[in-house]
Amino acid sequence: MITHIIKQTLAGKTVNRLLMNDALRRISVRGKILDLGAGTIRSSYFEFLTVGESSEVVSIDALPDRKPDITADLENGIPLPAQSFDTVLCFNLLEHIFSYGKLTSESCRVLRPGGRLIGYVPFLVNFHPDPHDYFRYTEQGLERILEDSGFSKITVSFVGRGPFTAAWSQVAYVLPRFIRWTVTLLAFATDYLLLRLKPGFRGKYPTGYVFIAEK
C-alpha cells in the first residue's frame, strides 16, 4: 500500500482516486464491456481491474472530444440493444447524471443475464462539474437505486479510512506532489491508530463507494 500511495500521488492522483484504484485491485471484469462516460483512451482504472484476455471494451460518452466509440447523451439512455454486454462500468459518473435512475435501469437492460454493473461514486469530494455535478450518494441510497433498477446480489463497499484521511483529502492539493504522499501516509497511519481505539468510527468517513450489482 505504501508503494501504491507514493506512485499514485506522484502521478497526480487525488487521495480519493488512489483509494478507489486500490479497491479495484480485487475486482475482475470479463466478456464484452461497456464503459460509460469514457473515451477510447482507457482510463487509469483499467490498470487495477483484472481484465479477461478475450474482453472487448466499448466506450460511450456525450463529449466527442473524448473520442468515444459511441457518442450519446447518457441522460437519454443507452442507445444499444438489450442483453448485449457482460459488464457495464460506471466510474465517477453517476454524480454527473441527473436522471441517474434511468441510467442504472438502462445499464440493467443492456446486460445479459448474470452480467454485472461495476462502478464507483465519490462521496467526500469537491464540486467538479463535467459538465454538471448533481449528487452525492450513500451506501443505503445506492442499494435502493440499484434494487429499483432491477439488479440483485448488490454489494456496496466503503472506500476510505477515517476522519484524518477524509479531512486531508479535501486540502491535499495545497502541497506539491513530492511532499503530498508523506502527509497521506501520516493520515492513513493516524486513522489506523484511531480505529483501533475507536472501532465505532469505522465506515463513517467515506471518500466514496464501490458498487457491484448483478442482473
WOCOR-V379280 format. One record per residue. N is the residue number from 0. RES is the residue in one small letter. PHI is phi in whole degrees, -180 to 180 (NA if undefined). Layout:
((N:RES:PHI) (N:RES:PHI))
//
This chain:
((0:m:NA) (1:i:-62) (2:t:-62) (3:h:-61) (4:i:-61) (5:i:-64) (6:k:-63) (7:q:-67) (8:t:-65) (9:l:-66) (10:a:-82) (11:g:94) (12:k:-77) (13:t:-76) (14:v:-58) (15:n:-58) (16:r:-72) (17:l:-69) (18:l:-68) (19:m:-61) (20:n:-60) (21:d:-64) (22:a:-66) (23:l:-73) (24:r:-60) (25:r:-96) (26:i:-119) (27:s:-117) (28:v:-128) (29:r:-150) (30:g:68) (31:k:-86) (32:i:-115) (33:l:-105) (34:d:-103) (35:l:-81) (36:g:68) (37:a:-141) (38:g:-111) (39:t:-76) (40:i:-80) (41:r:-63) (42:s:-69) (43:s:-65) (44:y:-65) (45:f:-69) (46:e:-72) (47:f:-112) (48:l:-67) (49:t:-90) (50:v:-106) (51:g:-60) (52:e:-60) (53:s:-95) (54:s:-72) (55:e:-124) (56:v:-108) (57:v:-118) (58:s:-103) (59:i:-143) (60:d:-159) (61:a:-83) (62:l:-96) (63:p:-66) (64:d:-68) (65:r:-82) (66:k:53) (67:p:-71) (68:d:-65) (69:i:-131) (70:t:-99) (71:a:-162) (72:d:-82) (73:l:-70) (74:e:-63) (75:n:-98) (76:g:109) (77:i:-113) (78:p:-79) (79:l:-138) (80:p:-66) (81:a:-66) (82:q:53) (83:s:-113) (84:f:-135) (85:d:-93) (86:t:-143) (87:v:-119) (88:l:-104) (89:c:-143) (90:f:-102) (91:n:53) (92:l:-123) (93:l:-57) (94:e:-67) (95:h:-96) (96:i:-109) (97:f:-71) (98:s:-91) (99:y:-63) (100:g:-66) (101:k:-67) (102:l:-67) (103:t:-69) (104:s:-66) (105:e:-66) (106:s:-62) (107:c:-64) (108:r:-63) (109:v:-82) (110:l:-84) (111:r:-74) (112:p:-55) (113:g:87) (114:g:-72) (115:r:-128) (116:l:-97) (117:i:-125) (118:g:-160) (119:y:-147) (120:v:-128) (121:p:-76) (122:f:-112) (123:l:-102) (124:v:-154) (125:n:-69) (126:f:-62) (127:h:-144) (128:p:-63) (129:d:-154) (130:p:-84) (131:h:-128) (132:d:-141) (133:y:-105) (134:f:-138) (135:r:-128) (136:y:-117) (137:t:-100) (138:e:-59) (139:q:-65) (140:g:-65) (141:l:-63) (142:e:-59) (143:r:-66) (144:i:-61) (145:l:-70) (146:e:-63) (147:d:-66) (148:s:-89) (149:g:102) (150:f:-89) (151:s:-129) (152:k:48) (153:i:-91) (154:t:-126) (155:v:-118) (156:s:-112) (157:f:-63) (158:v:-122) (159:g:153) (160:r:-129) (161:g:-160) (162:p:-65) (163:f:-71) (164:t:-65) (165:a:-61) (166:a:-68) (167:w:-62) (168:s:-62) (169:q:-85) (170:v:-127) (171:a:-58) (172:y:-64) (173:v:-72) (174:l:-106) (175:p:-66) (176:r:-58) (177:f:-70) (178:i:-105) (179:r:-56) (180:w:-65) (181:t:-68) (182:v:-71) (183:t:-61) (184:l:-62) (185:l:-64) (186:a:-64) (187:f:-61) (188:a:-65) (189:t:-65) (190:d:-66) (191:y:-59) (192:l:-67) (193:l:-61) (194:l:-71) (195:r:-68) (196:l:-85) (197:k:-127) (198:p:-61) (199:g:-66) (200:f:-77) (201:r:-60) (202:g:86) (203:k:-94) (204:y:-128) (205:p:-73) (206:t:-91) (207:g:179) (208:y:-140) (209:v:-96) (210:f:-127) (211:i:-133) (212:a:-136) (213:e:-103) (214:k:-82))
//
